[in-house]
Amino acid sequence: MSLRVLFLGGAGMIGSAVAAELEQADASLTVVTRSEPKRVLPLGTETLRGDVRSGEQMRELLGAREFDVVVNWVGFEPDHIRDDVDLYRERAGQYVFISTCSVFARPVPQLPITESSPRRQAVFGYGTGKVACEVFLEEAYREKNLPLTIIRPFHTYDRTTIPVLSGWTAIERMRADRGVIVHGDGTSLWTLMHSSDFARAVVPILGNQHAIGESVNVVSGDILSWDQIHTTLAAAAGVRIPKLVHRSSESIAKEYPGWGEVLEHDFRHSMLFDSSKLQSLSPGFAPRVSFSQGAREIVAYHEESSDRRRVNTELDAAFDRLIEGP
Ligand SMILES: NC(=O)c1ccc[n+]([C@@H]2O[C@H](COP(=O)([O-])OP(=O)(O)OC[C@H]3O[C@@H](n4cnc5c(N)ncnc54)[C@H](OP(=O)(O)O)[C@@H]3O)[C@@H](O)[C@H]2O)c1
């Protein structure tokens, strides 16, 4: 019998990639979203409408149905998943919570990051909420037998998402031979993963009894400095030597406060991962999409329509001020 999988949300960038991979694995997939999914889902996918954060609605929607795997893609604070414990501990063979590697403390006390690295995010709201969800669900695993697996993606992208904070504004500026601001001195290290690689890494963990009670960081080995991320995007956009201008995270936050929190508590720290646990749960996994290839897909996708090539004029002006200096 094929694996019966229920997605709570997750018709977005990452979820739809995993849905496509599940189709290859011959699983039967049901996806619950509040509105028509914006991403294309595999042909045989059953789609249901409902708010997955409402226990009452979900009980009514699912009746007595059972699943081998339930994956929650849209929990950002404990209130979003509180009802899941009683709902799914009886009707799911495995309950998977999609968390994030943003739960890990910055600065990272010891590299590489493993699943036992300390989780602490006191300030960065996204990470704080995910830590609270993990702690809440772990207690439900211990006290109430919730068959929990925590999966943590790190920075995952596909052709629709440019994995630098400046997005298309950076590409336009590079093409016009204008400076692009990179935080620090551009040498801190970051790890990127294409959504199709994420999907291939994750599917063997779904329905895998060895993963119950475990958390696993799903990250690729594509380690790049922030300068490399920018120069790779530049090459894909036809720019051989982009003008990269380095400024401290503090100086950037002064000119463009919207980036303050994410730079201080996330992007400016080197993030390198040990993938031994992923290898043990997803044997033989190796990423297939290098960032050079991914960057070419990103640029090609954005070239298809001017709607996708938005320049942020406020950011553009902040970059000019940062380059000109006081
Ligand atoms: N991208 C990354 O680099 C990254 C890194 C780490 C972790 N993650 C994690 O990955 C997850 C996001 O996955 P994704 O990219 O596939 O999703 P996504 O793009 O955020 O899409 C979410 C989907 O879920 C539906 N949804 C949202 N709230 C809902 C609700 N209350 N009830 C029912 N459906 C709901 C949305 O449709 P409706 O609004 O129509 O319902 C949408 O189809 C998040 O948990 C995020 O923290 C991502």
The ligand as an SDF file (V2000), in Angstrom:
LIG
                    3D

 48 52  0  0  0  0  0  0  0  0999 V2000
   12.1550   28.8520    2.6750 N   0  0  0  0  0  0  0  0  0  0  0  0
   13.0650   28.6580    3.5840 C   0  0  0  0  0  0  0  0  0  0  0  0
   14.2430   28.9810    3.3750 O   0  0  0  0  0  0  0  0  0  0  0  0
   12.7000   28.0280    4.9160 C   0  0  0  0  0  0  0  0  0  0  0  0
   13.7200   27.8560    5.8410 C   0  0  0  0  0  0  0  0  0  0  0  0
   13.4190   27.2710    7.0530 C   0  0  0  0  0  0  0  0  0  0  0  0
   12.1270   26.8580    7.3270 C   0  0  0  0  0  0  0  0  0  0  0  0
   11.1390   27.0500    6.4190 N   0  0  0  0  0  0  0  0  0  0  0  0
    9.7760   26.6260    6.7960 C   0  0  0  0  0  0  0  0  0  0  0  0
    9.0770   26.0350    5.7110 O   0  0  0  0  0  0  0  0  0  0  0  0
    7.6730   26.2610    5.8830 C   0  0  0  0  0  0  0  0  0  0  0  0
    7.0910   26.9040    4.6320 C   0  0  0  0  0  0  0  0  0  0  0  0
    6.9030   25.9540    3.6500 O   0  0  0  0  0  0  0  0  0  0  0  0
    6.3680   26.3630    2.1990 P   0  0  0  0  0  0  0  0  0  0  0  0
    7.4050   27.2430    1.5770 O   0  0  0  0  0  0  0  0  0  0  0  0
    5.9750   25.1550    1.4600 O   0  0  0  0  0  0  0  0  0  0  0  0
    5.0510   27.1410    2.5880 O   0  0  0  0  0  0  0  0  0  0  0  0
    4.4950   28.5980    2.2770 P   0  0  0  0  0  0  0  0  0  0  0  0
    5.0310   29.1650    1.0310 O   0  0  0  0  0  0  0  0  0  0  0  0
    4.6360   29.4230    3.4990 O   0  0  0  0  0  0  0  0  0  0  0  0
    2.9890   28.2050    1.9980 O   0  0  0  0  0  0  0  0  0  0  0  0
    2.1250   27.9370    2.9770 C   0  0  0  0  0  0  0  0  0  0  0  0
    0.8870   27.2380    2.3770 C   0  0  0  0  0  0  0  0  0  0  0  0
    0.1210   26.8740    3.4760 O   0  0  0  0  0  0  0  0  0  0  0  0
   -1.1900   27.4390    3.3850 C   0  0  0  0  0  0  0  0  0  0  0  0
   -1.6010   27.8820    4.7230 N   0  0  0  0  0  0  0  0  0  0  0  0
   -1.0760   28.8870    5.4830 C   0  0  0  0  0  0  0  0  0  0  0  0
   -1.7340   28.9840    6.6570 N   0  0  0  0  0  0  0  0  0  0  0  0
   -2.6980   28.0370    6.6420 C   0  0  0  0  0  0  0  0  0  0  0  0
   -3.7160   27.6330    7.5610 C   0  0  0  0  0  0  0  0  0  0  0  0
   -3.8750   28.2170    8.7480 N   0  0  0  0  0  0  0  0  0  0  0  0
   -4.5120   26.6180    7.2080 N   0  0  0  0  0  0  0  0  0  0  0  0
   -4.3970   26.0060    6.0160 C   0  0  0  0  0  0  0  0  0  0  0  0
   -3.4560   26.3240    5.1060 N   0  0  0  0  0  0  0  0  0  0  0  0
   -2.6100   27.3250    5.4120 C   0  0  0  0  0  0  0  0  0  0  0  0
   -1.0650   28.6090    2.4120 C   0  0  0  0  0  0  0  0  0  0  0  0
   -2.2640   28.7670    1.6680 O   0  0  0  0  0  0  0  0  0  0  0  0
   -3.5220   29.5950    2.2500 P   0  0  0  0  0  0  0  0  0  0  0  0
   -2.9830   30.8890    2.7720 O   0  0  0  0  0  0  0  0  0  0  0  0
   -4.4250   29.7030    1.0830 O   0  0  0  0  0  0  0  0  0  0  0  0
   -4.1290   28.7600    3.3190 O   0  0  0  0  0  0  0  0  0  0  0  0
    0.0550   28.1290    1.4760 C   0  0  0  0  0  0  0  0  0  0  0  0
   -0.4870   27.3180    0.4470 O   0  0  0  0  0  0  0  0  0  0  0  0
    7.5160   27.1940    7.0980 C   0  0  0  0  0  0  0  0  0  0  0  0
    7.1820   26.4550    8.2390 O   0  0  0  0  0  0  0  0  0  0  0  0
    8.9140   27.7860    7.2330 C   0  0  0  0  0  0  0  0  0  0  0  0
    9.1980   28.1760    8.5690 O   0  0  0  0  0  0  0  0  0  0  0  0
   11.3870   27.6280    5.2170 C   0  0  0  0  0  0  0  0  0  0  0  0
  1  2  1  0
  2  3  2  0
  2  4  1  0
  4  5  1  0
  4 48  2  0
  5  6  2  0
  6  7  1  0
  7  8  2  0
  8  9  1  0
  8 48  1  0
  9 10  1  0
  9 46  1  0
 10 11  1  0
 11 12  1  0
 11 44  1  0
 12 13  1  0
 13 14  1  0
 14 15  2  0
 14 16  1  0
 14 17  1  0
 17 18  1  0
 18 19  2  0
 18 20  1  0
 18 21  1  0
 21 22  1  0
 22 23  1  0
 23 24  1  0
 23 42  1  0
 24 25  1  0
 25 26  1  0
 25 36  1  0
 26 27  1  0
 26 35  1  0
 27 28  2  0
 28 29  1  0
 29 30  1  0
 29 35  2  0
 30 31  1  0
 30 32  2  0
 32 33  1  0
 33 34  2  0
 34 35  1  0
 36 37  1  0
 36 42  1  0
 37 38  1  0
 38 39  2  0
 38 40  1  0
 38 41  1  0
 42 43  1  0
 44 45  1  0
 44 46  1  0
 46 47  1  0
M  CHG  2   8   1  16  -1
M  END
$$$$
